[in-house]
Amino acid sequence: MIHGEQDFRVPYGQGLQLFTALQMQRVPSKLLVFPDEGHWVLKPQNTVLWYNSFLDWVGEWTKKVAVP
């Protein structure tokens, strides 16, 4: 779960509610929060972290898929 605290499309509280619901249901999940970003992550250093986190997640979950 990646969220910007300045996101006015999806308020920060709703992002936390989703993450909390995932954790309560024991869904493997992580939370990455950008206090200085909105709906789109635009600052270069934050963009790098966003893409690295996303690609790590994709890599983790695609390794678990069995290929016939």
TORSERO-306036 format. One record per residue (C-alpha): x, y, z; residue number from 1; residue in one letter. Coordinates in Angstrom, 2 decimals, m for minus. Example, Ala and Ser with C-alpha at 12.3 -4.5 7.8 and 13.67 -1.06 7.14 Angstrom:
% TORSERO-306036
<<12.30 m4.50 7.80> 1 'A'>
<<13.67 m1.06 7.14> 2 'S'>
END
This chain:
% TORSERO-306036
<<0.00 0.00 0.00> 1 'M'>
<<1.55 3.27 m1.14> 2 'I'>
<<m0.08 6.53 m0.14> 3 'H'>
<<0.58 10.27 m0.18> 4 'G'>
<<m0.59 12.25 2.83> 5 'E'>
<<m1.56 15.18 0.60> 6 'Q'>
<<m3.81 13.05 m1.63> 7 'D'>
<<m7.19 14.75 m1.90> 8 'F'>
<<m8.69 12.06 m4.18> 9 'R'>
<<m8.16 9.30 m1.63> 10 'V'>
<<m7.83 10.86 1.84> 11 'P'>
<<m5.00 9.60 4.01> 12 'Y'>
<<m7.43 8.19 6.59> 13 'G'>
<<m9.04 5.95 3.97> 14 'Q'>
<<m5.63 4.60 2.98> 15 'G'>
<<m4.91 3.78 6.61> 16 'L'>
<<m8.31 2.10 6.95> 17 'Q'>
<<m7.54 m0.16 3.99> 18 'L'>
<<m4.09 m1.04 5.33> 19 'F'>
<<m5.53 m1.74 8.80> 20 'T'>
<<m8.24 m3.98 7.31> 21 'A'>
<<m5.58 m5.93 5.37> 22 'L'>
<<m3.47 m6.35 8.50> 23 'Q'>
<<m6.46 m7.47 10.60> 24 'M'>
<<m7.25 m10.14 8.01> 25 'Q'>
<<m3.60 m11.24 8.05> 26 'R'>
<<m3.10 m10.31 4.40> 27 'V'>
<<0.64 m9.88 3.80> 28 'P'>
<<0.92 m6.13 3.34> 29 'S'>
<<3.25 m3.19 3.82> 30 'K'>
<<2.59 0.54 4.06> 31 'L'>
<<4.71 3.20 2.37> 32 'L'>
<<3.64 6.79 3.10> 33 'V'>
<<4.89 9.93 1.39> 34 'F'>
<<4.05 12.90 3.67> 35 'P'>
<<4.93 15.42 0.95> 36 'D'>
<<3.12 13.84 m2.02> 37 'E'>
<<m0.43 13.82 m3.31> 38 'G'>
<<m2.24 11.35 m5.58> 39 'H'>
<<0.74 11.29 m7.96> 40 'W'>
<<4.25 10.81 m6.62> 41 'V'>
<<6.23 13.50 m8.44> 42 'L'>
<<9.44 14.27 m6.54> 43 'K'>
<<12.38 12.43 m8.14> 44 'P'>
<<13.69 10.74 m4.97> 45 'Q'>
<<10.16 9.66 m4.01> 46 'N'>
<<9.50 8.38 m7.52> 47 'T'>
<<12.57 6.14 m7.35> 48 'V'>
<<11.44 4.72 m4.00> 49 'L'>
<<7.88 4.25 m5.36> 50 'W'>
<<9.08 2.29 m8.42> 51 'Y'>
<<11.57 0.21 m6.43> 52 'N'>
<<8.90 m0.71 m3.88> 53 'S'>
<<6.41 m1.57 m6.60> 54 'F'>
<<8.89 m3.67 m8.60> 55 'L'>
<<9.98 m5.50 m5.41> 56 'D'>
<<6.32 m6.33 m4.72> 57 'W'>
<<5.74 m7.56 m8.28> 58 'V'>
<<8.90 m9.65 m8.11> 59 'G'>
<<7.94 m11.16 m4.76> 60 'E'>
<<4.46 m12.20 m5.86> 61 'W'>
<<5.30 m13.38 m9.37> 62 'T'>
<<7.92 m15.80 m7.98> 63 'K'>
<<5.16 m17.54 m6.02> 64 'K'>
<<3.11 m18.33 m9.11> 65 'V'>
<<3.63 m21.88 m10.33> 66 'A'>
<<4.10 m22.16 m14.09> 67 'V'>
<<2.76 m25.40 m15.59> 68 'P'>
END
